[in-house]
Amino acid sequence: MAGYTCDKCGMSIGTMTCGQCNKELVHDTLTKEDGSSVHISTCPEGHGKVKSPMCCGQDMACSV
């Protein structure tokens, strides 16, 4: 998985894994009903998804 990095301060987060299958989460984007998008991390086995990390009051970026 590509790591997440804060564009403001440079803090970064490495690998995140699913608690059920231990596979690395993959970066994805969720489009909300209002048309806006949210960065998420998704289990490749379909166990769920979580919102991407935040730092300095904003979503951290992920280069994929």
RARA-V878127 format. One record per residue. N is the residue number from 0. RES is the residue in three letters. OMEGA is omega in whole degrees, -180 to 180 (999 if undefined). Layout:
N&RES&OMEGA, N&RES&OMEGA
This chain:
0&MET&174, 1&ALA&-178, 2&GLY&176, 3&TYR&180, 4&THR&176, 5&CYS&180, 6&ASP&-176, 7&LYS&-174, 8&CYS&178, 9&GLY&177, 10&MET&-180, 11&SER&179, 12&ILE&-179, 13&GLY&-174, 14&THR&171, 15&MET&-178, 16&THR&176, 17&CYS&179, 18&GLY&-180, 19&GLN&-175, 20&CYS&178, 21&ASN&177, 22&LYS&178, 23&GLU&175, 24&LEU&180, 25&VAL&-180, 26&HIS&177, 27&ASP&177, 28&THR&179, 29&LEU&177, 30&THR&-179, 31&LYS&-177, 32&GLU&-179, 33&ASP&178, 34&GLY&178, 35&SER&-179, 36&SER&-180, 37&VAL&176, 38&HIS&180, 39&ILE&172, 40&SER&-172, 41&THR&174, 42&CYS&-180, 43&PRO&178, 44&GLU&176, 45&GLY&-179, 46&HIS&177, 47&GLY&-179, 48&LYS&177, 49&VAL&176, 50&LYS&180, 51&SER&-179, 52&PRO&176, 53&MET&176, 54&CYS&179, 55&CYS&177, 56&GLY&179, 57&GLN&176, 58&ASP&174, 59&MET&-178, 60&ALA&178, 61&CYS&177, 62&SER&178, 63&VAL&999
